[in-house]
Amino acid sequence: MQEKEFSTFDVGKICNVAHTTVINWIERNELAAHSTPGGHRRVYQNDLLVFLKKYHMRIPPELLEAEKKPCVLIVDDDAEILVMLSKAFKEHAPDFRVRTTQNGMEALMIVGREPPDVIILDVVMPKMDGLAVCKTLKAGASSRHIKVLVITGKKLTGEQRGYFLENVDGIFHKPFSAVKLVERAVQALKE
């Protein structure tokens, strides 16, 4: 389940401004957005919520309802794993909001903007691996409480295994049961 996206026209209606004003906010980096392959700007729901709160703007009730749901961030460079786990959450834990990313650096940026309740983290990724991401999360005062489940397709080194056993809420080796991972994520939130 992908996070809901809004066009600049949608954001303009919510904020009661012209879409060109929204484009200006995006260009001044006041509102986080991304571009579609066709060059259209889109704003993720969570980024819109952050913006509305920061500038003390009215938040529509439907956005407030979505915010009450627990959020899981799935971090894996394998797009198939992201799709599989997103579907598993949609089917077995529909109350969760699901965010996904394919790299560790972006995961940390998402956590900085709006910390999720649970992170599912692949160990082996290019640029920044899961161990480095986890150490960064656990070192931060605002992120150390986030529940972390790690997934890996390779045998863990002694250092990795020792660190993860001390600092995460579960280790899953590929191939793993997506249903069991979702169940563990739900349980971790209750602990």
N, C-alpha and C positions, 0 to 999 in steps of 0.2 A: 504494500500500500504506500504509494508516494504521498508526500506531504502536499497539501493543497497549495496551489499557486494562484496569484492574482496578477492580472494585467495592469498597466498603468491607468487604464480607464476604470477598472474595478477599484483600485486604491483611491483614485480621485473621487469616486462616488462615496466611498466609506469616509473619506476625510473632508468631503464637501469642497473640493478644489478642482481646478482643471487638470487634465492628465499631463499637460506641459509642466505644471508645478511639480507633479510627482517625478517627472523626468529630471527636473532641476535638482530635486532632493537626492535622486540616485546619482547624478553626475557630481554632486558635492559630497558624496559618500555619507550622507545623513541617513539614507535608507538603503539597506543591503538588497541587491538584486543580481540576477544573472540574465544572460541573453540566450534566446532560442537560436537554433541554427538559422532561422530566417531573420535574425537581428532584432526581434521584439524583446522588450524587457519584461521579466517576470519576477514577482516578489513572493518568497515563501511565506506561508502563514505565520510561522514563528518569528521571522524577521519583521513582519508587519506588526505583530504584537509588541515586540521589543521597541520599535519605533513609536508606536502609539503611546506606550507607557512613558518612554523617555521624554516626549513632548507634551505629556498630560492631555492627550486627545481622547475623545469618547471612543470606547471600545464596544463594537456591536455585540449583542448577547450571544450570537452564534460563535463568535471568536472566543468569548469567555468560557463557553461550554467546552470547547475543544481544549482549552488550556488546563482544565481540571483533570484531564486524562493523564495517566502516567506516560512518560516518553521513553522510548528505547532508541538508542543510536547504534546502528550496525555498521561496523568499520571492517571492510574486506576489499582487497583489490580484485577479487573474482566477482564479476557482475552476476554470475549464476547463483552464487551463494547469497548475494544481496536479495535477489528475486525470491529464492527458495525461503529464506528466513522471513522476508516481508509477508509472503503468503501464509507462512506458518503462524505468524502473529495475528494476521487478519482472521484466520480460521479458529485459532485456539485461544487467543487473548485479544478479542476485538476492542477491548477498552483501551488498549495501548495506542498511542500515536507513534508512528514509525518514521525515523529519519535514517538516511543511508549516506555513506560516503565511501570513496575508494582509496583514501589515503589518510595517514596519521596526522599530518599537519592540518588538513582541513577539519578533521575530527576535533582537534584541540581548538580551532577557531569556532566551531559550532558550540563546543562546551563553554567557551568564553562568552558567547552571546546568550545562550540559553542552556544551562546544564541539564542534560537528560537525567532520568532516574536510574537507568541501566544502560551500560555500554557493552555490546558484544564486539570483541576485539580480536581480529586475526593477528597471529604472532608474526608471520612472515609477510612483510610488505616492502615495496621499494621505498627509498628515501628515508622514511622513519618507521621502524618496525614496532610491533605491538609492545615489546618490553619498554622501549623508550617512551612511547605514548603513556603506558601505565605508570611509569616512574614520574612523568610530568604531572599526571592527574593526581597521584598520591602525595606529591610534594605541595600541591596547591591547597590553600585553606578552603576555597570555595568548591573544590572538586574532589577532595579526598573521600568524601562520604558517598560518592557515586558507586553503585554496585557494578562490578566488572566481571564479565564472563569471557574467558579467552578460548579461542578455537585455533587449532593448528593441524596442518597436514604433515608436519615433520616432527621427528623426535626432538624433544626439548633438551637443551644443554643443561648441565648441572646448575649453572647460575640462573638460567631462566626458570627451571623447575622450582628451585628453592625460593626465588623471589615470588613467583606466582602462588605457591602454596601458602606463603605468608600474607599475601596482599590482595588476592582476588577471591571471588565468590564461587568459582567453578572453572574447571578446565575440561574442554571437550576436544577429543581427537577425531579428525576427519577419517573416514566417513562417520558422522554422528546422527542421532535422531533429532530432527528439527523440533519435533513435539516435546522431547525430553528437555531440550535447551530452552524452549519457551516456558515449560513448566518450572524449570529452575529459575528463570528470570522472574516469574511471578512470585515464586517462593522467596527469592532474595529480597524482594521489596517488603515482605512481611517480617523480615529478621531485623 
